[in-house]
Amino acid sequence: MNAPASIADTSAPPVATPRPQAYLLLSAHDFRSPRKAGIHFVASELAKMGPTRFFSLRYSFLSRYKQDPRLSLDDQANQVVHYQGVDCYLWKTPIHPIRIRPFESLMYYLYGLGFNTVLRRWISTSDIIILESGIAPIFFDLIKKLNPQAKILYRASDALDTIDAAQYIRNTFARVAKDIDTIVLPSKALAETIPSTHNLAFVPQGIDHAVGAKANPSPYGSGIHAVSVGSMLFDPSFFVLASKRFPEIHFHIIGSCQARHPDYGPNVSVYGEMPFDKTLPYIKHATLGIAPYSSVNLPAYLRDTSLKLTQYEFFGVPAICPHFIAADYPTRFGYDIGNEDSIAEAINRALNPTQPPVKRSVLDWAQVTARMLAPKQFSDTEVFA
């Protein structure tokens, strides 16, 4: 008679716990900067899932002459700093690639070789690498050399032509776009700027839905308050005209990176760069949100990708912006740039809407990040549906 099997013989083998994936983001932003862009919130979400590193590019001694928002981090350059769950590295070089002929392409080529031990180590040990539009695509070949198994995502925050990227960057992206695993578009209008179609995914701008609770108390007194946040294509003439036409409205300008205009009315307050969280009460409790873009030659995708306009919409604050950006959004009121009567009409319509506008739903950053990592699992990521 056979002996009975022992307990050890019948027990199932232990199940190995899968290693969490490691993430690397390459961007000209820095995760620690007070000014936040979408890539910062994506990094925070990734850090909840696995080791996350944020490598900041295109920074050098020249940056001080361009008022780079990362200057406040200069004393932390070229060292790994763990910040809010993310390993950060600001790569400061003696000089970074600039638009100067005939050396431009050579400078970008040499920079793209990535002569930095931290960069190379992080590339080699990452499972998913996210390149943000701008200079990051020039590292595609280095990634393929050091870690051919890594999944590469490209987040098209802007069209390369719109931000006037160097020709070397544009040529590189045109060459490698078809080989990128996923190209993430925050606006479907960006599709026409991408030299590839099979690997596109539509993932709109998001917002942290918890910001509503963080955005208290109101920083305002009584009365009507209008706020502008950010510096992109900032048009001071809007406030010159509007502040005199509407002396009863208090206008608040945050982080425009411009000195107070001498023709602003006394009802205009100008604030410097402000941490993201501190701007939230100014937005939530405002009567109006202003997006004072200075040019009519704006890309259509900006309608969908502007973080401040997404914030205004989330908080239910009517937005005043040029007609081209207002488009058919029901919560936006358009005006002709530089036209005082048109600006006044937009403000009056926003203050006295004929019917309550219907708000769009806005994804939170966890939903955005999930769609970036696995777009085929979601029905709303199709670009050409």
Secondary structure, DSSP 8 states (H G I E B T S, - for coil): ------HHHHS-----------EEEEESS-TT-SS--HHHHHHHHHHTTS-EEEEEEEEEGGGGGGT-TTGGGGGGTTS-EEETTEEEEEEEESS---S-TTTHHHHHHHHHT---HHHHHHHHT-SEEEEETTTGGGGHHHHHHH-TTSEEEEE-SS-TTTTT--HHHHHHHHHHGGGSSEEEESSGGGGGG-S-STTEEE------TTHHHHS-S----SSEEEEEE--TTB-THHHHHHHHH-TTEEEEEES-SS---TT--TTEEEE----HHHHHHHHHT-SEEE--B--S---TTHHHH-HHHHHHHHHT--EEEEHHHHTT-TTEEEE-TT-HHHHHHHHHHHHS-SS---------HHHHHHHHH-GGG-GGG-S--
